[in-house]
Amino acid sequence: MPDVEVLYSPQIGRGYSTTTAHGTKAGGFVFVTGQVAVKPGEHGVEARGEIGEMGTLEEQTVRVMENVKAILAEAGTTLAHVVKRNVYLTHAGDFDAVHAVLERYFQPLATTTVVAGLIPPSARLEIEVIAVLP
């Protein structure tokens, strides 16, 4: 079994499950757990109903991406090293708006976008990524 390092970024709150890390580092890769718009310092387990207070879809997307950046930094890598991203939306009609924001953060890369219900239900999007270590 490869060495696995569990990642938590002090820049963002803990996740929505006590059994979920912000990400893991293993085998030269970083796997970032799906991120929703949790405010810095907020603990998702205690604040499940507050995601809807994050504002517009664009503001939520920016917050998610800032959380992803913080986790990647904790692992010693950056968005430039992301090789795969999965985007989960609650409404198909949000696709263009979310991907317009993602263009600010990423060059074109392998992407899967899925429309599904999310936990917590007030989240409008969730993003997970896989990055290589430099």
Phi and psi in degrees as a GROMACS rama.xvg file:
@    title "Ramachandran Plot"
@    xaxis  label "Phi"
@    yaxis  label "Psi"
@TYPE xy
-71.5673  159.769  PRO-2
-62.8894  131.502  ASP-3
-124.406  127.099  VAL-4
-110.805  126.046  GLU-5
-82.7728  135.87  VAL-6
-113.236  134.05  LEU-7
-135.306  128.595  TYR-8
-94.9578  127.416  SER-9
-69.0557  -11.1923  PRO-10
-78.7617  -15.31  GLN-11
-128.919  163.454  ILE-12
-70.8285  168.612  GLY-13
-69.1991  165.278  ARG-14
-76.6924  -171.163  GLY-15
-90.6346  4.77588  TYR-16
-142.066  138.318  SER-17
-72.6862  -7.75234  THR-18
-105.117  8.08343  THR-19
-116.816  127.725  THR-20
-88.7292  166.876  ALA-21
-67.1711  -27.1728  HIS-22
179.1  179.27  GLY-23
-138.649  151.845  THR-24
-119.072  125.193  LYS-25
-160.611  142.029  ALA-26
55.7674  33.3605  GLY-27
83.1164  6.79581  GLY-28
-123.316  157.991  PHE-29
-120.73  127.921  VAL-30
-112.393  109.011  PHE-31
-91.9552  123.954  VAL-32
-60.7322  147.977  THR-33
-51.0573  127.89  GLY-34
-110.335  135.741  GLN-35
-111.224  176.442  VAL-36
-78.2018  63.098  ALA-37
-81.0814  130.579  VAL-38
-68.769  150.71  LYS-39
-55.5573  133.609  PRO-40
80.9445  -8.55759  GLY-41
-82.6202  141.029  GLU-42
-102.491  109.527  HIS-43
-54.4912  -34.7051  GLY-44
-60.1431  -37.1043  VAL-45
-89.1391  -17.0893  GLU-46
-120.879  33.7016  ALA-47
-54.2212  -35.3427  ARG-48
-83.7084  -2.70754  GLY-49
-95.481  -1.37924  GLU-50
-60.0098  -39.0237  ILE-51
-60.4069  -17.9702  GLY-52
-81.0209  -0.20089  GLU-53
-72.8533  -12.4929  MET-54
106.171  -147.553  GLY-55
-69.2309  168.947  THR-56
-59.0948  -41.3933  LEU-57
-62.0177  -44.2886  GLU-58
-63.3112  -39.8367  GLU-59
-64.7229  -41.1698  GLN-60
-63.5351  -43.3132  THR-61
-61.7331  -44.5931  VAL-62
-61.7698  -43.3154  ARG-63
-59.5496  -45.8405  VAL-64
-67.4935  -35.5049  MET-65
-65.6321  -36.4277  GLU-66
-65.1333  -44.2038  ASN-67
-60.0442  -45.2845  VAL-68
-58.4775  -41.6571  LYS-69
-64.3108  -40.0134  ALA-70
-68.411  -43.0389  ILE-71
-61.4807  -41.1404  LEU-72
-62.0797  -40.633  ALA-73
-58.7204  -33.306  GLU-74
-84.8442  -10.6249  ALA-75
91.8923  25.5972  GLY-76
-139.584  -175.998  THR-77
-138.281  175.126  THR-78
-60.4488  -28.0429  LEU-79
-63.4839  -18.477  ALA-80
-100.67  7.0186  HIS-81
-73.2644  131.065  VAL-82
-112.617  -11.6738  VAL-83
-155.657  138.352  LYS-84
-135.393  144.454  ARG-85
-119.727  128.574  ASN-86
-117.372  127.814  VAL-87
-114.983  124.273  TYR-88
-118.16  150.374  LEU-89
-87.9531  -17.7441  THR-90
-137.323  127.882  HIS-91
-59.1145  -30.5008  ALA-92
-66.384  -12.1284  GLY-93
-85.2455  -6.19458  ASP-94
-52.75  -55.0382  PHE-95
-62.4405  -43.1502  ASP-96
-64.484  -43.5087  ALA-97
-66.6966  -45.4417  VAL-98
-69.5833  -25.7022  HIS-99
-63.9992  -38.9019  ALA-100
-70.0178  -41.6487  VAL-101
-61.6955  -28.8552  LEU-102
-61.4611  -24.2529  GLU-103
-72.097  -22.5838  ARG-104
-106.888  -26.9755  TYR-105
-127.929  148.349  PHE-106
-78.1964  165.492  GLN-107
-55.8968  136.753  PRO-108
-155.139  171.38  LEU-109
-59.473  126.421  ALA-110
-140.577  140.137  THR-111
-121.006  132.684  THR-112
-120.966  129.31  THR-113
-126.462  140.441  VAL-114
-100.191  122.487  VAL-115
-160.499  164.319  ALA-116
-72.0255  149.028  GLY-117
-123.263  161.478  LEU-118
-113.134  119.318  ILE-119
-78.2385  158.783  PRO-120
-61.9439  -22.3158  PRO-121
-79.1567  -10.5665  SER-122
-71.921  138.625  ALA-123
-96.2923  -18.5977  ARG-124
-156.31  159.88  LEU-125
-142.247  140.234  GLU-126
-131.962  133.084  ILE-127
-125.968  149.726  GLU-128
-137.83  159.965  VAL-129
-122.594  129.939  ILE-130
-127.557  155.054  ALA-131
-93.3394  150.925  VAL-132
-82.6616  138.659  LEU-133
